Amino acid sequence: MNITKIRKDFPILTRKVNGKKLVYLDNAATSLTPNQVVTAERCYYENSCANIHRGVHNLSEEASIVYEEAHACTEKFVGAKKGEVIFTQNATAALNTVSYSLKNSNMLKKGDKVVTTLLEHHSNYLPWKHLEKMGIKVEVVGLDANFEIDYNELEKKSKGAKVVSVSGASNTVASITDLKKVEAIVHENDALLCVDAAQLVPHTPINFKKINADFLAFSAHKMLGPTGIGCLVGKRELLEKMEPFMLGGGVVREVSLAKSAWDDLPYKFEAGTPDIAGAYGLKAAIDYINKLGFDNIETQGKTLTQLCLKEIEGIPGVKVFGPETGSTRGSIVLFDTKLNCHDLGILLNEEGIAIRSGMHCAEPLVSTLNKDGLARASFYFYNTKEEVLFFTKKLKETLKQV
Ligand SMILES: Cc1ncc(COP(=O)(O)O)c(C=O)c1O
């Protein structure tokens, strides 16, 4: 993989921050956008800017074709069947769609049980937790000493559950969930399995059919795509049974004052004008990833993370939270220092280094590790070893000075 060549696709990497070269290590929040994605979005606005599925004129037809191609390309990318990929605003909207639609469809009722875990981002915790107000029990599975979901506890709590919703990969402690194990437990108990794959899909090939989840959620902006578009992947037979929770233009095949009939999948769940330019961008992002190959993406992620862990663990006063060396882990390093994480973030920003600080929208977990939050460096394939070494060098210097 020619990183120098790849980096040319990301013009933002040449910009200066506070007079210093940008070192972007906040990829778990949002990845950078390559020229190819920006060009695709521009192509929509410059050539075919019109609403989809509603016009017979050329512009509308052109935009509709690309929008449909984006669906087909995403279905192929995640190994889903036609109609199983619904474009949402982001992973958050996808997870809310699952919880609200199951509730609206009476597939989740008062007295039922939902299980989630301590690993979750708020997007896969609050939409379920909220159901408690409607009389649905929500149980949370803890983590083991290696920051992985406690599978024994999951097995116990899954008994009698209607839905189990887990993170496929953590956005904080970097652990990767054993989805094979989880799927066996959840389906053994006749529950539905929902996977928050926001931190998984950008880094590893996912086949929806193979992992046999019932629902899967992710965002385009964490995998080179634009903000404003994400995906809910759901088994066709379930989506067909479910009532949409957002209603409006596009969701019905026919509507009269007396009755209405839902449109086919995925449109039933795509109410209103969607992010059409976003779909152009998502398609270009997937094309980019396919061309680069997940082997390259995974190898570079591992190399950078291992290097960072090796360097950072040698810095006095730095404590890393995450799976033990040798465990499978994501391209994230979550750590604590003697400095408040936001102060550290500000000091590193003066050197042009962008890290994340705070609760990372995973407060139930992160607040138990440090009530004031933690710092996080996260990598993607366009980051370099030099950037990692620059970051750890500056971290060391900063901590020495305080
Ligand atoms: C694991 C995980 N789930 C869900 C989300 C929510 O993604 P979005 O804000 O794009 O909806 C994030 C975002 O950081 C995440 O890391």
Ligand as a Chemical Component Dictionary entry (heavy atoms), coordinates in Angstrom:
data_LIG
# 
_chem_comp.id                   LIG 
_chem_comp.type                 NON-POLYMER 
_chem_comp.pdbx_formal_charge   0 
_chem_comp.three_letter_code    LIG 
# 
loop_
_chem_comp_atom.comp_id 
_chem_comp_atom.atom_id 
_chem_comp_atom.alt_atom_id 
_chem_comp_atom.type_symbol 
_chem_comp_atom.charge 
_chem_comp_atom.model_Cartn_x 
_chem_comp_atom.model_Cartn_y 
_chem_comp_atom.model_Cartn_z 
_chem_comp_atom.pdbx_ordinal 
LIG C1 C1 C 0 -19.854 2.411 18.324 1  
LIG C2 C2 C 0 -20.633 3.587 17.833 2  
LIG N1 N1 N 0 -21.943 3.470 17.652 3  
LIG C3 C3 C 0 -22.704 4.460 17.188 4  
LIG C4 C4 C 0 -22.148 5.682 16.907 5  
LIG C5 C5 C 0 -23.025 6.765 16.417 6  
LIG O1 O1 O 0 -22.658 7.166 15.139 7  
LIG P1 P1 P 0 -23.394 8.424 14.480 8  
LIG O2 O2 O 0 -23.092 9.588 15.387 9  
LIG O3 O3 O 0 -22.772 8.541 13.149 10 
LIG O4 O4 O 0 -24.828 8.105 14.455 11 
LIG C6 C6 C 0 -20.774 5.884 17.097 12 
LIG C7 C7 C 0 -20.156 7.180 16.847 13 
LIG O5 O5 O 0 -19.108 7.497 17.343 14 
LIG C8 C8 C 0 -19.997 4.798 17.556 15 
LIG O6 O6 O 0 -18.685 4.909 17.728 16 
# 
loop_
_chem_comp_bond.comp_id 
_chem_comp_bond.atom_id_1 
_chem_comp_bond.atom_id_2 
_chem_comp_bond.value_order 
_chem_comp_bond.pdbx_ordinal 
LIG C1 C2 SING 1  
LIG C2 N1 SING 2  
LIG C2 C8 DOUB 3  
LIG N1 C3 DOUB 4  
LIG C3 C4 SING 5  
LIG C4 C5 SING 6  
LIG C4 C6 DOUB 7  
LIG C5 O1 SING 8  
LIG O1 P1 SING 9  
LIG P1 O2 DOUB 10 
LIG P1 O3 SING 11 
LIG P1 O4 SING 12 
LIG C6 C7 SING 13 
LIG C6 C8 SING 14 
LIG C7 O5 DOUB 15 
LIG C8 O6 SING 16 
# 
